[in-house]
Every structure is written in structure tokens, then in C-alpha cells.
Amino acid sequence: MAPNCCSMRIVFSNLSDITVKRNDDRSRDFRLAPPHAAAGAAVAHPPAQLSSPPMLHAYSTPYPSTSALAPQLQITGCVLLVSGFTPNLTSPDDLFTLFGVYGNVTRVKILFTKQDTALVQFSEPLFANTAMQYLHNAPFRGGTLRVNHSHHKSIALPREDGEDQATLTRDYSQSNLHRFRSASSKNFRHICAPSKVLHLSSI
């Protein structure tokens, strides 16, 4: 970005519709005839009314999105299949922290027979979509993450005597580290792609 330039920030509005009282230099309804059109003239092929994009039903502050996410919004699964990380350098807590930047993670399971692959479950489908948008092909611990939707609807916890109970599968549903506990959480506005720059606050 060039110095002294402004940056445009675009997020979904909480309005379901826009009311335009008149067409002028500040507002315009493009379904209506332009001001210079003759009275009674019709506009050829007016644009179809766009439906509102899906958003989290529980939040009054809409979740950020981009056009790159649009084809994926119809997928409603909460579980992601994550692979490409280095097994000996990655724990469920590491994945919880990373994916928790994009939504509330409830469970993480590193596969016992394929420990460079994990399942990550979110509390909401749109959290999963957003994490996939930002973390697919992202570098992580010497590897490159591949993030896709899983066919699993949820992650089942192993039996109490399961050998991966303590190290490979964790339940975070009651964690106090979730970033999106409140509908008005400012963390919704701070979602971005991973970078080499850290933002520190409350110092």
C-alpha cells in the first residue's frame, strides 16, 4: 500500500434492506430509471434483487467474509479435516490456539494412525468456513496446512481407557480461551490472514 493512502474496510451490515428515497449523488436505486430517462421509460433488464448472505444467527455483529468464501458458504459442517503439519511439533492445544483465531473450537482430534492429520470441530459452521478460508495452504511448523471440510458431523471422544485420550484428543467446549463469547466481541473485526506481524494490546 502506498504511503498516506486510506484503506477500505468492508464487512456485512446488520441491515436486511436499504431504503432509497430518491436518486441523487448520495444514494441511488439502480432498479429505477436514471434521472435523465424519459418519463415512463423502463430500464432494460434491471438487476435481480440479491438475497442476503448467510451469517451467524446468534450474532448481531456479522462475521467478516470475502468473495473467496462465497462458494463455500453453502457447506454447513462444523468439522474440518486438517493435514500437512509436522506430527512431533504439533499438539491439539497448538491447533486449538491457531484455529481459535477464527472461531470457537470445541474439540480437536489428531488421528492416531496418521498423526499429520487432525479433525477440528467448531461451535458454528461459519467459524469452520472462515478458518478454512484463511488457513488453507498456510505455512505452519515447517509444513503447509491443507484444510477441507470433513464428512464427520462431530468428533467423538475416545473411551476413558483410550490410549490417545490424554495426548491426541481434547475437548475445549468449556474453555475460557474462546475469543467469540459475546455477540459484540471486537474480535470479529480483527480476523485476518496469518502474517509475521503481531498485534499486542492491554500492555
PyMOL commands that set and color helices and strands:
alter all, ss='L'
color gray80, all
select helices_A, chain A and resi 67-72+87-89+92-99+125-135+186-190
alter helices_A, ss='H'
color red, helices_A
select strands_A, chain A and resi 79-83+105-110+117-122+139-140+143-144+146-149+169-171
alter strands_A, ss='S'
color yellow, strands_A
deselect
rebuild
show_as cartoon
